[in-house]
Amino acid sequence: MGNGIGQLIWAVALLAAGVGVFFRVEQVMPRLVEFSHFAAARWFIRFCFYLMAVVLIGGGVKKIIAFGRGRTGRSDK
């Protein structure tokens, strides 16, 4: 796929998913810790959720920047 509108839609979807995960962690963690199996690893699970959010947001921002550079004709090559 090139720098089409589909890539921009995908970038916005990645960004929205990352923001959604970031804000949803605090709502989900209390319910997740209720299960005794996950209680001991709650800090690791929280870290993983936040890491996933950062990766999604970073990927979305990277694609949006790449889309913007492709539209303006600039390139770093």
C-alpha positions in Angstrom: 0.0 0.0 0.0 1.2 3.5 -0.8 0.5 6.8 0.9 -3.2 6.6 0.1 -6.2 7.6 2.2 -6.4 4.0 3.5 -3.0 4.5 5.2 -4.3 7.7 6.9 -7.4 5.9 8.1 -5.2 3.1 9.5 -3.0 5.6 11.2 -5.9 7.3 12.9 -7.3 3.9 13.9 -3.9 3.0 15.5 -3.8 6.3 17.3 -7.4 6.0 18.6 -6.8 2.4 19.8 -3.7 3.5 21.7 -5.5 6.4 23.3 -8.4 4.1 24.2 -6.1 1.5 25.8 -4.3 4.2 27.7 -7.5 5.5 29.3 -9.2 2.2 29.7 -6.4 0.6 31.8 -7.5 2.2 35.0 -11.1 1.0 34.5 -10.2 -2.6 33.7 -7.4 -3.3 36.2 -9.6 -3.5 39.3 -11.8 -6.1 37.7 -8.8 -8.0 36.4 -7.2 -8.1 39.8 -10.3 -9.7 41.2 -9.1 -12.9 39.6 -6.5 -14.4 42.0 -4.4 -15.7 39.2 -3.8 -12.1 37.9 -3.5 -10.4 41.3 0.2 -11.2 41.8 1.2 -9.9 38.4 -0.9 -6.7 38.4 2.0 -4.4 38.0 3.4 -6.4 35.1 0.0 -6.4 33.4 -0.4 -2.7 33.9 3.1 -2.1 32.4 2.2 -4.3 29.4 -1.1 -2.4 28.8 0.7 1.0 28.9 3.5 -0.3 26.7 0.9 -1.5 24.2 -0.8 1.9 24.3 2.5 3.7 23.7 3.4 1.4 20.8 0.0 1.9 19.2 0.1 5.7 19.6 3.7 5.8 18.3 2.8 3.8 15.2 -0.2 5.9 14.5 1.8 9.2 14.8 4.6 7.8 12.7 2.1 6.9 9.9 0.4 10.3 10.1 3.8 12.0 9.8 4.8 9.8 6.9 1.4 10.6 5.2 2.0 14.3 5.7 5.5 14.2 4.3 4.3 12.2 1.3 1.5 14.7 0.6 3.9 17.7 0.7 6.5 16.1 -1.5 9.3 16.2 1.2 11.4 13.1 1.8 14.3 12.4 4.0 15.9 10.0 1.5 
